[in-house]
Amino acid sequence: MGQGLPVTSYALLGLLTFGDALTGYELKQRADATLRFYWVSPAMSQVYSELARLAEHGLVTPSGEGRGTTYTISDAGREALTTWMRESAPGFPVLKHPVALRLLLGHVVDRETTVAMLRDHVLALEKEEAALVEVRDGLRGHDGPGEIFRHPSLVADWGLDYFENERRIVGDLIRRLEDEGP
C-alpha cells in the first residue's frame, strides 16, 4: 500500500513525522516554511487532495471534521514512507532555473539588462538565505545526532551552502559580462 504515490504525498507524509497532528492549513504552512528551499511547496488545494488520498490509503489518520480535521501519520504511512526511502531511487534533480534560462537568452537584450537581472538574483538569494538562516537557527538544540531535527538541519546547512555557492557563481558571471566591455 502507498506505492505509486506522487513525491508530494511522500513529502507530506514526511512532514507529519515530526510528531504533531496538523490540519491541512498547518501542513501547508510547514511545507511553505521548509520545502520551499529545496522542493516545490504544494498549493493548498493539493495539500487537501493529497491528504484525502493518503487517508483513503490508510497512510494518515484524520481526527475531527471539516477544516479543523487534523492528520497524523499512521503506522502504514510510516511503513510506506520508509519503503519509499529505502527502495526507490531519488532520481537526478532537473535544474529548472529561470535565471539560467534568461542568461541563455541574454543575447536578445543589452548586456546591462542581463547584468541587472543577475544582480537582482543575488539580492533574492541574500533574502532567501536570511530566511533559511532563521529556519536553521530554529533547529538548534534539537539537531544533534539522533535528535528529531538532525536531518532537517543537514538539509538547511546544504541549502545555506547552495545559496553561498550560487552567489559566488552569479558574481563571477557578472564580472565576466562586465569585463567584456561595451
C-alpha positions as CSV (number, residue, x, y, z in Angstrom):
1,M,0.0,0.0,0.0
2,G,1.2,3.5,-0.7
3,Q,3.3,2.5,-3.7
4,G,2.9,4.7,-6.8
5,L,2.1,7.8,-4.9
6,P,3.4,11.2,-6.2
7,V,6.5,12.5,-4.5
8,T,4.4,15.3,-2.9
9,S,2.5,12.6,-1.0
10,Y,5.7,11.3,0.5
11,A,6.8,14.8,1.2
12,L,3.6,15.5,3.2
13,L,3.9,12.1,5.0
14,G,7.5,13.1,5.9
15,L,6.3,16.5,7.3
16,L,3.9,14.6,9.5
17,T,6.7,12.5,11.1
18,F,7.8,15.4,13.3
19,G,5.3,14.3,15.9
20,D,2.3,16.6,15.9
21,A,-1.2,16.3,14.4
22,L,-1.7,19.1,11.8
23,T,-4.6,20.5,9.9
24,G,-4.3,20.8,6.2
25,Y,-3.6,24.5,6.7
26,E,-0.9,23.9,9.3
27,L,0.7,21.3,7.0
28,K,0.7,23.8,4.2
29,Q,2.4,26.3,6.5
30,R,5.0,23.7,7.4
31,A,5.6,22.9,3.7
32,D,6.0,26.6,2.9
33,A,8.5,27.1,5.8
34,T,10.6,24.1,4.8
35,L,10.0,22.6,1.4
36,R,10.2,25.9,-0.4
37,F,14.0,26.0,0.0
38,Y,14.6,22.8,-2.0
39,W,11.3,21.4,-3.4
40,V,8.1,22.9,-4.7
41,S,5.7,23.6,-1.9
42,P,2.3,22.3,-2.9
43,A,-0.7,24.5,-3.3
44,M,-3.3,24.5,-0.6
45,S,-5.7,22.6,-2.8
46,Q,-3.0,20.0,-3.5
47,V,-2.4,19.5,0.2
48,Y,-6.0,18.7,0.8
49,S,-6.3,16.4,-2.2
50,E,-3.1,14.6,-1.1
51,L,-4.4,14.3,2.5
52,A,-7.6,12.8,1.1
53,R,-5.6,10.3,-1.0
54,L,-3.4,9.4,2.0
55,A,-6.4,8.9,4.2
56,E,-8.1,6.8,1.6
57,H,-5.0,4.5,1.6
58,G,-4.8,4.5,5.4
59,L,-1.5,6.3,5.4
60,V,-2.7,9.1,7.6
61,T,-5.3,9.1,10.4
62,P,-7.8,12.0,10.3
63,S,-9.3,13.3,13.5
64,G,-12.2,15.8,13.7
65,E,-14.3,17.3,10.9
66,G,-14.1,19.9,8.2
67,R,-11.2,22.3,8.0
68,G,-10.4,21.6,11.7
69,T,-9.6,18.0,10.8
70,T,-6.1,17.1,12.0
71,Y,-3.9,14.4,10.5
72,T,-1.2,12.2,11.9
73,I,0.9,9.6,10.0
74,S,-0.4,6.1,10.6
75,D,1.8,3.0,11.1
76,A,1.0,2.1,7.4
77,G,2.0,5.6,6.4
78,R,5.3,5.4,8.2
79,E,5.9,2.0,6.6
80,A,5.1,3.3,3.1
81,L,7.4,6.3,3.7
82,T,10.2,4.0,5.0
83,T,9.8,1.7,2.0
84,W,9.9,4.6,-0.4
85,M,13.0,5.9,1.3
86,R,14.8,2.6,1.1
87,E,13.6,1.2,-2.2
88,S,13.0,4.0,-4.7
89,A,15.8,5.8,-6.5
90,P,15.8,9.5,-5.6
91,G,16.3,10.4,-9.3
92,F,18.6,13.1,-10.6
93,P,17.5,16.7,-10.0
94,V,16.3,18.7,-13.0
95,L,17.6,22.2,-13.0
96,K,14.6,24.4,-13.8
97,H,16.3,27.7,-13.2
98,P,14.6,30.8,-14.6
99,V,17.7,32.9,-14.2
100,A,19.8,30.4,-16.2
101,L,17.1,30.4,-18.9
102,R,17.2,34.2,-19.1
103,L,21.0,34.2,-19.2
104,L,20.9,31.7,-22.0
105,L,18.8,34.2,-23.9
106,G,20.8,37.2,-22.9
107,H,21.8,37.9,-26.4
108,V,18.4,39.3,-27.2
109,V,18.8,42.2,-24.8
110,D,21.6,44.6,-23.9
111,R,24.3,43.5,-21.5
112,E,23.2,45.9,-18.8
113,T,19.7,44.3,-18.7
114,T,21.3,40.9,-18.3
115,V,23.7,42.2,-15.6
116,A,20.8,43.9,-13.8
117,M,18.8,40.6,-13.8
118,L,21.8,38.8,-12.3
119,R,22.2,41.5,-9.6
120,D,18.5,41.2,-8.8
121,H,19.0,37.4,-8.5
122,V,21.9,38.0,-6.0
123,L,19.6,40.2,-3.9
124,A,16.9,37.5,-4.0
125,L,19.5,34.9,-2.9
126,E,20.5,37.0,0.0
127,K,16.9,37.4,1.1
128,E,16.2,33.6,0.9
129,E,19.5,32.9,2.6
130,A,18.5,35.1,5.5
131,A,15.1,33.3,5.7
132,L,16.9,29.9,5.8
133,V,19.3,31.1,8.5
134,E,16.2,31.8,10.6
135,V,15.0,28.3,9.9
136,R,18.4,26.8,10.7
137,D,18.7,28.8,13.9
138,G,15.3,27.4,15.0
139,L,16.5,23.9,14.7
140,R,19.5,24.4,17.0
141,G,19.3,22.5,20.2
142,H,17.4,19.6,18.6
143,D,19.8,19.0,15.7
144,G,22.4,16.6,17.2
145,P,22.8,13.0,16.1
146,G,19.7,11.0,16.9
147,E,17.5,14.1,17.5
148,I,14.3,14.9,15.6
149,F,15.7,17.8,13.6
150,R,19.1,16.3,12.8
151,H,18.2,15.7,9.1
152,P,16.3,18.9,8.6
153,S,19.3,20.7,9.9
154,L,21.6,18.9,7.5
155,V,19.3,20.0,4.6
156,A,19.3,23.6,5.9
157,D,23.1,23.5,6.0
158,W,23.1,22.2,2.4
159,G,20.8,25.0,1.4
160,L,23.0,27.6,3.0
161,D,26.0,26.3,1.2
162,Y,23.9,26.3,-2.0
163,F,23.0,29.9,-1.6
164,E,26.6,30.9,-0.9
165,N,27.8,29.0,-4.0
166,E,25.1,30.4,-6.2
167,R,26.0,33.9,-5.1
168,R,29.7,33.1,-5.9
169,I,28.8,31.7,-9.4
170,V,26.5,34.6,-10.3
171,G,29.0,37.1,-9.0
172,D,31.6,35.5,-11.3
173,L,29.1,35.7,-14.3
174,I,28.5,39.4,-13.6
175,R,32.2,40.0,-13.5
176,R,32.7,38.1,-16.8
177,L,30.0,40.1,-18.5
178,E,31.3,43.4,-17.2
179,D,34.8,42.5,-18.3
180,E,33.6,42.2,-21.9
181,G,33.3,45.9,-22.2
182,P,30.6,47.8,-24.2
